[in-house]
Amino acid sequence: MKLMPCPLNGPRNITEFACAGEVKPMPDPARASDAEWGDYVFLRENAAGVVREWWCHVPTAFWFIAERNTLTDEILKTYPASELFKQRVEFAAPGEDGA
């Protein structure tokens, strides 16, 4: 059984988690084009080696970041997203931005 060290719940069976892809910079919500959003949401680098990925502990809906070696599938480190992202990004509801 493979274990994932969840920052909130401790070591848990890997089947309790879902991977949501690599961590990458988000486009500016106020200025990004549809093409930029499409690239951000759908395109992956699929790099060989150590990558940062978004993971979710499904039973608790807790999102965190894992550093994983894609060549060996070894999980090197896990930590709350707040360690990497220090501030929230606010999004305007449709029609609130004056457009």
C-alpha positions in Angstrom: 0.0 0.0 0.0 1.4 3.4 -1.0 1.0 6.2 1.6 0.7 9.9 0.9 1.7 12.2 3.8 -1.2 14.6 4.0 -0.4 17.9 5.7 -3.8 17.9 7.5 -4.5 14.2 8.1 -1.1 12.6 8.3 -0.2 9.5 6.2 -3.1 8.1 4.3 -3.7 5.5 1.6 -2.9 7.1 -1.8 -6.4 6.0 -3.0 -7.9 8.8 -0.8 -6.3 11.5 -3.0 -6.8 13.0 -6.4 -4.0 14.8 -8.4 -5.1 18.0 -10.2 -1.9 18.7 -12.1 1.2 20.8 -11.8 1.4 24.1 -9.9 2.0 26.9 -12.3 1.5 30.7 -12.4 -2.1 31.8 -12.9 -2.8 34.4 -15.6 -4.0 37.8 -14.5 -7.8 37.3 -14.1 -8.5 40.9 -15.2 -6.4 40.8 -18.4 -6.0 37.2 -19.6 -7.4 36.2 -23.0 -9.5 33.0 -23.5 -6.4 31.4 -25.1 -4.3 32.1 -22.0 -6.9 30.7 -19.7 -7.2 27.6 -22.0 -3.5 27.1 -21.8 -3.5 27.5 -18.0 -6.4 25.0 -17.5 -5.6 22.4 -20.1 -1.9 22.3 -21.0 0.7 20.5 -18.9 4.5 20.4 -19.2 4.6 16.7 -18.2 8.2 17.2 -17.1 10.4 14.3 -16.1 11.9 14.9 -12.6 10.7 16.8 -9.6 7.5 18.7 -10.0 5.0 20.6 -7.8 1.5 19.3 -8.1 -1.9 20.1 -6.7 -3.4 17.3 -4.6 -6.7 16.9 -2.8 -7.5 14.6 0.1 -11.0 13.7 -1.2 -12.7 12.7 2.1 -11.9 16.1 3.7 -11.7 18.2 0.5 -8.3 19.5 1.7 -6.1 20.9 -1.1 -2.3 20.9 -0.7 0.9 20.8 -2.7 3.1 17.8 -3.2 6.6 17.7 -4.6 6.9 14.5 -6.5 9.6 12.9 -8.7 7.8 11.8 -11.9 10.5 9.4 -12.8 10.4 7.4 -9.6 6.9 8.4 -8.4 8.4 9.2 -5.0 6.6 11.9 -3.0 9.4 14.1 -1.6 7.4 16.7 0.3 3.8 17.8 1.0 2.7 21.1 2.5 -0.3 23.4 2.7 -0.8 25.7 -0.3 -0.6 28.7 2.1 3.1 28.1 2.3 3.5 28.9 -1.4 0.5 31.3 -1.9 0.5 34.1 0.6 -2.6 36.0 -0.6 -6.0 35.3 -2.1 -6.9 36.3 -5.7 -10.2 38.0 -5.9 -12.3 37.5 -8.9 -15.0 39.9 -10.1 -18.4 38.4 -10.8 -19.7 38.8 -14.4 -20.7 42.4 -14.9 -18.9 43.7 -11.8 -15.7 44.8 -13.8 -17.6 47.4 -15.8 -17.3 45.4 -19.0 
